[in-house]
Amino acid sequence: MIETDYNEIRRISHGKFSPQQFHELKRLANDTVGINNSIFDVELESLLSLYKSLAKEINTLESEIIRLINEVHPHFMTIPGIAPISAAVIYAEYGDISNFSSPAQMSIV
């Protein structure tokens, strides 16, 4: 725990977290939290790298889904609360809903 950690905790607590409390928390953490083992550091770095890579891939895919659904612009995107990703899920399941003459037909698909 370093000064930036203190500043973040102080910000979140709206200034109610004192330097004395921070030092006490730091002292307690040294005695109770974590294991000092370099293999865990390597594993954590590896997992964080994998997480960042997957998060980037998800963002790329979501952007592409949004781009594609905006091209199709199905009618149900005009319904309040239906965002592009939700619209893409509905469109993937049912296609163009104008192909259905009634809502009852949609349950058959």
HELIX and SHEET records of a PDB file:
HELIX    1   1 GLU A    3  ILE A   12  1                                  10    
HELIX    2   2 PRO A   19  THR A   32  1                                  14    
HELIX    3   3 SER A   38  VAL A   72  1                                  35    
HELIX    4   4 HIS A   75  THR A   78  5                                   4    
HELIX    5   5 PRO A   84  TYR A   94  1                                  11    
HELIX    6   6 ILE A   97  ASN A   99  5                                   3    
HELIX    7   7 PRO A  103  MET A  106  1                                   4    
END                                                                             
